[in-house]
């Protein structure tokens, strides 16, 4: 037996629609021309309080439905695993964003759960569509019968929709695989194909469509196409705010990545505003001991560094470090990133001893976790060389520069900007030492 569920029309004389299965709900949605109501399995779900095209508002009426809404409304997450923070933007002063490491630990779990839920829901929906149940929708207890030919047409429509959505998911999953192979252009092509299908089938107002915009934004940002990345992240945010509200982790992820895009455009004030919005949501929803909250502290710290507010920057980086030590432990790349960024702040504050100590702590972790052939290790060697140069320890500085240079040459090759940069630092050190 299928439990009856209702939708109350808030601004239409209190009328009530009663539906007994999912196909009835599909028919109801078509007749109401609604954009923000959605079905999952055999249950009704209202994604926020959404204004319809005719200006009315529809909410779940029965108490058991309302309870279900509050539980399920937070179940939407991105298809792509390990993406929300899976790219390291190019940041001046070598400040390190952690969105390629621990900042995504919570998001990875949510996205894996989302992907599983999507597959389950599609199978259950297809099963319901194939059962051939009679569709009856009643308003104010006055049933309206719909003939079986209409029902069969609806089944075919639903079957084709599911087929198209499955194709979209395949494009997205293929995009994920390509992204993890660092094939960003190919990944972007697949994400865009997935978006085209979702726009055609779902429209521009459901969270799956928002997820596609989000994935495209991540891929574009990784290709340094920051204007386009920002546009797509803003589209994702607009939908998520309308559907999920301002207290959802996906909304926070959108604010966070908008902040990254703005930072890469050197719009540091706007970046800080968005990172603070992401932080407020994460703190409220995830708590102060979550790695995503630490990621927001880190990004806020970087933004304050760019604004030369070093005390505020140091406070945020230390909070990020505290969380990472507690949650991730000492031997983790994210923890190393916090030590590195604290070193940047101390260097800006002309506290060279403290800066060098922080860089050494970062280096110890990096060598153990990443090995001696990673560009992050080279970054730390370079920063240590710069500080040692400022301390007039030119011999030690030259050793650090040479180690950085060897790694950069191995990883990037002779023509890379990192190679040119460290050669310039070495030349400057020799000049200061009077050996040029």
N, C-alpha and C positions, 0 to 999 in steps of 0.2 A: 504494500500500500504506500502511495506517495502522499506525504503530508501536505495539506493545503497551505499556501502562503499568500500573503496579501501585499499590495502596494497601495498606500493611501495618497490620494491627490490632495496636497496641502491647500491649494488655492483654487479649488474647483468644487466648492460646496461639500467638501469632506467625502466625496465619492470614493468607492473602494473597488479595485480590480482584484478578482480572485483567480489564481491560476493553480493548476494541479500538477504540471510537469514542465520540463524545460522548453519543449516546443511551444507550449502555450505562452511562455514568457517571451520567446523569440517573436511570436506573432504580436504580442502586446507591444514590444519595443518598436516593431515596424509600424504599428498603427499610431503610436504616440510620437513617432519621429524623434525619439530621445537619443541623446548622445552619451550620457554619462551613467546609465544603468547598465549593469553587466550580469551575466549568469556564470555560475561555476557549478559543474556537475548538475545536480537537481535542485540547487539552492539559489535563492535570490541574494544578490549583493548590491548594495548601493555604495558607490565609491565617492564618498563625501556628499554634500548637499549641492546638487548641480542644477543650475538654471537651464531650462530647456529652450528650444527655439521659440516657443510661444510665450515664454516668460514665466511659466508656472514652475513649481518646484515639487519634486517627487521624493518621498522618503519611504523607508520600509515601515509598514504599519504595525504588524503583530510583534509582540515583545520578543518572541523566540527568533524572529527574523532580525530584529534590531541587534540582539546579542550576537547573532552570527555575523552581521555586518561589521561590528566593532572588532571581531576576531580576524575576519578575512581581509579587511581593508588594508592591512599592512603586509599582505603576503606577496606583493608584487616586487620582483627584483629583476635585474638585468639578465639577459641571456648569456652575456659574455662573462666568463670566469676570469678573475684576476685582471680586470681592466680598469676599474674606476680609478685606481691609482697605479696604473701599471706603466706609466711613462715618466721619465725624469726630465723635467724641463731644463733648458739651459738658463742657469741663474748667474748673474754677475757676482763677482767676489767669491765664486766657488761655493756659495751657500748651497747646501744639499737638500733638495726636496726628497721626501721618503716615499713618494708615491710609486716607487718600483719595488718596495719591500714590505715592511710590516703594516703600513697604512692600509693595506688591502686585506689583512688577515680576516677581519670581520666580514668584509664584503665578499670574499671568496666563499665563505660558508653560506651567506645569503643567496648568492647567485647560483650556487650548486643546488640549493633547495628550490629556487625559482625554476631552474631548468627541469628538475624532476617533477615539480608540480605541474608545469606546462604540459609535459608529456602525458601525465596521468589524466589531467583534465580533458585533453583532446581525445584520449581513448574513451573516456566515460561519455563525453558528448556524442562521439560517433556511435557508440553503442545505443544511446538513447534515441538517436535519430533513426536508427535502423529497426527499432522495436515496433514502429507503425502504430503508436498509440493515437486514439482519437483526440483531436484538438478541440477543446471547449474553453472559451473565455467568457466569464460572466462579469458584468458590472452591476454593483448594487444588487447582487443576488439574482439578476436577470440573465440567464444563460443565453449565449449566442452560439449556435452550432455552426461548425465549418465543415464542409464536405470533405470526403477522403481524397478527392483529386487535389484539393488545395494542400492537404497534408502531405501527399506524395511530392508535390512540387516543392514544398518547404524542405522535405527530407533531401531532395536532390540539391537544393540550394545549399543546405548545411553541409552536405557531403563535399561539394565543390569548395566551399569555404575552408573546410578542414584540410582538403588537399592543398589549397593555395597556402594556408598557414604553415603546413608541414614543409612546403618548399621554402618558405621564408625562413623557417627555423634551420633548415639545412644550409642555406646561404650564410646565416649568422654563425652557425657552428663551424663551417668551413672558414669563415672570416676569422674566428677565434684561433683556429689552428694556424692559419697563415700569420696572424699577428704574433703568436708565440714563436714563429720562425723568423720574426723581424721582417716579414714581407708586408710592409704597411700599405703599399699601394694596392697590392692584390687583396689584402684584407678589406680595404676601403671599398673596393669594387663589390665584394660580396655583401658588405653591410648595406651599401646603397641599393642593391638588388632586393635584399630583404625588406628594406624600408619601402620600396615601391610597392611590393605586394601588400604589406601591412596597411599602407595608406589606402590602397584600393579596396581591401577587405574590411579593415577595422575603422578606417577614417583617421582623423588627426587628433583624436581626443582620448585615446586609451593608452594605458601605461606601456603596453608592448611597443606601440609606435614611439613613445618617449624613449624607451630603451634603445631603439634603433638610432634615433637622433643622438643619444648619448654615446653609443659605440662609435658612430661616425665622428663625433667630436673628439673622442680620444685618439682615433686614428689620424685625424687631420692635425691635431696638436703634435703628435709624434713625428709628423712630416714637416713641422714648423710652419704650418699654414694656420696661423693663429687667428686671423679674422674669420675664416670659415669655421674653424673649431668653435670659436665663441658663439657664432650664429647657431650652430647645431646644439650646443649645450644650453643656450637660452631657450630654444624651442622645446627641448626636453624638460627644462625647468618649468616652463609655462604649463605644460600638460600635467606634470607631477604636482604642481601647486593646486591646479583645478581638481585633480582626481584624488590625490593622496593627502593633500593638505601640507601645512607648514611644520608638521611634527613627525615626519617620516624620514628614515635613513636615506632613502633614494633621493629625496629632495635635498638633503644635506650633501649627498654626493654630487649633485648638480651644482650647488653653490660652490663646493670645493673645486670642481674642475673649471668652473667659470673663473674662479680666483686664479687658477694656474694659467689659463689663457690670457687673462688681463695682466698677470705678472710678466708673462713672456712678451707682452706688448709694452712693457715698462710703465703700465698704468698702476702704480703701486698702491695709491690710495683706494682705488676701486677694488683692487685685488684684496686688500686688507678687509674691506667691508664685506665682501663675499665669504672670505675665510672665517670671519667672525660669525656670520650667519650660519655657516656650516657647523662651526664649533658649538653654538648655542643649541642647535638641534641635537647634535651628537651627545653633548653633555646631558641633556634632558632625557634622551631616549636610551642611550647606551651606557651612560654613567661616566664617572671621572677616571675609571680604571680600565678603559677600553683602548685598544691600539688605534682605532679610528679617531678617538678623542686626542690621543697623543699626536697623531698626524696633523690634526688641526692646530694644536699648540705649536708644532714645528713650522707649519706654513705661516702662522701669525708671527712667529719669531723671525722668519726670513723677511716678511714684509716690513716689520719694524726695523730690521737691520738696514733695508734699503731707504727707509725714511730717517736713518741716523738716530733712531731712538733706541740706543744700545741697552739701556737698563731694562726697558720693557721687553726687548728682544731676548736678553739673557734670562729673564724670568720665565718666559714662555718656553725657551729651549730646555731650561732646567726642569720644568714641569713635564715636558715630553720625555726627557731622560728618565725621570723618576718612574713614570708609568712603564716605560720600556724595560727598565731594569726589573721591575716587579712582574711584568707579564711575559716578556720575551727572554729575559735573562741577560747576562753579561755578554755571552758569545752569540750575538745576532747582528746582522748588518744594520738593522734599524737603530740599535743601540749605538753602534759605531757612528752612524750618521749624526746622532744627537751630540756625541762628543766632538765630532768634526765641526758642527755648526756652533757649538759653544766656543770652540777654538777661534772660529771666524769673528765672533763677537768680541772676545778678549783681544784679538789682534786689532780690531777697530778701536778698542778702548786703550790701545797702546800698553796693554798688560802682557808683555811678551813671554814672561815666564809662565803665566797661567795658560796662555795660548799654546805654547809648546807642549805643556803637560797634557792638555786636552787632545792635541793632535797625536801625541804618542799613545794615549789610551785608545783613540780611534784606530791607529795603525796596528796596534797589537791584535785587536779584534779582526780587522780586515785581513791581516796576514794569515790568521788561523782559519777564517771562514772562507775567504775568497782566493787565497794564495797570492803569490808574488808576481802574477802576470795579469792583473786587473787594473783598469784605468782608474778606479777609485783609490787603489793603493798609490798609483802615480800621483793623483791629486793631492793626497796627504803628504807624500814626499815633497812635492812642490811647495805646499804651504809651509812645511817645516823649513825648507830652504829659504823661503822669503823671510820668515821670522829670524832665523839664524843670521841672515844677511843684515837685518836691522839691528841685531845684537853685535855686529861686527865680527861674527864667528865665520869668516869667509871660507875657511878650509872645510868645516863641517857642512856649511851651506852647499859648497860645490859637490860634496858627496851626495847630498839629498837630491840636488838637481840632476846629477848624473843618473841616479836610480830612477827618477821620474822619467827622464829622457829615454832610457833604455826600454821602459815599459811602453811609453807612448809610441815609440818607433815600432815595437813588436805588435802592438794592438792596432794602431792607426796608419802607420806608414809615414814616410818622410814629408809628404805634402800637407799634413794635418795641422790645423791651427794650434793644437796643444803642443806639438813639436816646436813650432815657431815660437810659441810663448815661453817655453822653458829655456830655449836657446837664448832668447832675449834676456831672461832673468840671469842666466849664467854670465852673459856678457856684461850686464850691469854690475854683477858681483865682482868680476875681474877688474872692472873700471874703478870701483870703489876701493878695491884692494891695491890699486896702483899698478896692476900687471897688464893692463890693456895696451 
